[in-house]
Amino acid sequence: MQIIISNSSKEPIYVQITNQIKSSILAGDLREGESLPSMRVLAKDLKISVITTKRAYEELEKAGFIYSIVGKGSFVAEQNLDIIREKKLKVIEEQLNAVIVNSRQIGLTIDDLQQLLKLLYEEG
């Protein structure tokens, strides 16, 4: 599992970790039952505080992405396909909201956005 921390990001480090692990689970890179690195190992690898990794894992557990077993570690939770779809839709909505904010800041119209989205969608 590869996590990249950006010191220039406005997001707190624990949020960056949480989002990247969520993305890996939703993309199928991390599968149900797969173990995650221990909080200490992850903190050491990322050169951050164990408190930060603990908070990220707690957030993931609250959201139902992982579960923890005392003495054994943290594992990817079973994901219902409908729930995964809803979670992905939520991520898309958040990303589109950010696009809308940025577009308004530079004066793009909804027609401009639709054309750009169509062009990018067809390229992909």
C-alpha positions as CSV (number, residue, x, y, z in Angstrom):
1,M,0.0,0.0,0.0
2,Q,1.4,3.3,-1.1
3,I,0.4,6.5,0.7
4,I,1.8,9.9,-0.4
5,I,1.7,12.7,2.1
6,S,1.7,16.3,0.8
7,N,3.1,18.9,3.2
8,S,1.7,21.6,0.9
9,S,-1.9,20.2,1.1
10,K,-4.5,22.2,3.0
11,E,-5.9,18.8,4.2
12,P,-4.6,17.5,7.5
13,I,-2.3,14.5,7.2
14,Y,-4.8,12.1,8.8
15,V,-7.4,13.1,6.2
16,Q,-4.9,12.5,3.4
17,I,-4.2,9.0,4.7
18,T,-7.9,8.3,5.2
19,N,-8.8,9.5,1.7
20,Q,-6.0,7.5,0.1
21,I,-7.0,4.3,1.9
22,K,-10.7,4.8,1.1
23,S,-9.7,5.3,-2.6
24,S,-7.7,2.1,-2.6
25,I,-10.6,0.1,-1.1
26,L,-13.1,1.6,-3.5
27,A,-10.9,0.9,-6.4
28,G,-10.4,-2.7,-5.3
29,D,-6.7,-2.3,-4.7
30,L,-7.3,-3.3,-1.1
31,R,-9.6,-6.3,-0.8
32,E,-11.9,-7.5,1.9
33,G,-10.0,-9.1,4.8
34,E,-6.7,-7.7,3.6
35,S,-4.6,-6.5,6.5
36,L,-3.4,-2.9,6.7
37,P,0.0,-2.0,8.1
38,S,0.1,-1.5,11.8
39,M,-0.3,2.1,13.0
40,R,3.3,2.1,14.2
41,V,4.7,0.7,10.9
42,L,2.6,3.2,8.8
43,A,3.7,6.1,11.1
44,K,7.4,5.0,10.7
45,D,7.1,4.6,6.9
46,L,5.5,8.0,6.5
47,K,7.7,9.6,9.1
48,I,4.7,10.9,11.1
49,S,3.2,10.6,14.5
50,V,1.5,7.3,15.6
51,I,-1.3,9.6,16.9
52,T,-1.9,10.7,13.3
53,T,-2.2,7.2,11.9
54,K,-4.4,6.2,14.8
55,R,-6.8,9.0,14.0
56,A,-6.9,8.0,10.3
57,Y,-7.6,4.4,11.2
58,E,-10.3,5.5,13.7
59,E,-12.0,7.6,11.0
60,L,-11.8,4.7,8.5
61,E,-13.4,2.4,11.1
62,K,-16.2,4.8,11.9
63,A,-17.0,5.0,8.2
64,G,-17.1,1.2,7.9
65,F,-14.1,0.8,5.6
66,I,-12.0,-1.2,8.1
67,Y,-12.3,-3.1,11.3
68,S,-9.7,-3.7,14.0
69,I,-9.0,-6.8,16.2
70,V,-7.1,-6.1,19.3
71,G,-3.7,-7.7,19.1
72,K,-4.1,-8.7,15.4
73,G,-4.4,-5.4,13.6
74,S,-6.7,-3.6,11.1
75,F,-8.4,-5.2,8.1
76,V,-10.4,-4.1,5.1
77,A,-14.1,-4.5,5.9
78,E,-16.6,-6.3,3.6
79,Q,-18.1,-3.8,1.2
80,N,-21.6,-4.0,-0.1
81,L,-21.7,-3.2,-3.8
82,D,-24.6,-0.7,-3.4
83,I,-22.8,1.0,-0.5
84,I,-19.6,1.1,-2.6
85,R,-21.6,2.8,-5.4
86,E,-23.1,5.3,-3.0
87,K,-19.6,6.1,-1.5
88,K,-18.2,6.6,-5.0
89,L,-21.1,8.8,-5.9
90,K,-20.4,10.9,-2.8
91,V,-16.8,11.2,-3.7
92,I,-17.8,12.3,-7.2
93,E,-20.2,14.9,-5.8
94,E,-17.5,16.3,-3.5
95,Q,-15.1,16.5,-6.4
96,L,-17.7,18.2,-8.7
97,N,-18.5,20.7,-5.9
98,A,-14.8,21.6,-5.9
99,V,-14.8,21.9,-9.7
100,I,-17.9,24.2,-9.5
101,V,-16.2,26.4,-6.9
102,N,-13.1,26.7,-9.0
103,S,-15.0,27.3,-12.2
104,R,-17.1,30.1,-10.7
105,Q,-13.9,31.7,-9.4
106,I,-12.5,32.0,-13.0
107,G,-15.9,32.8,-14.6
108,L,-16.6,29.5,-16.4
109,T,-20.2,28.9,-17.4
110,I,-22.1,25.7,-16.9
111,D,-21.9,25.3,-20.7
112,D,-18.1,25.6,-20.6
113,L,-18.0,23.0,-17.9
114,Q,-20.3,20.6,-19.7
115,Q,-18.2,20.8,-22.9
116,L,-15.0,20.2,-20.8
117,L,-16.5,17.3,-19.0
118,K,-17.8,15.8,-22.3
119,L,-14.4,16.2,-23.9
120,L,-12.5,14.6,-21.0
121,Y,-15.1,11.8,-20.6
122,E,-14.8,10.9,-24.3
123,E,-11.0,10.9,-24.1
124,G,-10.9,8.6,-21.1
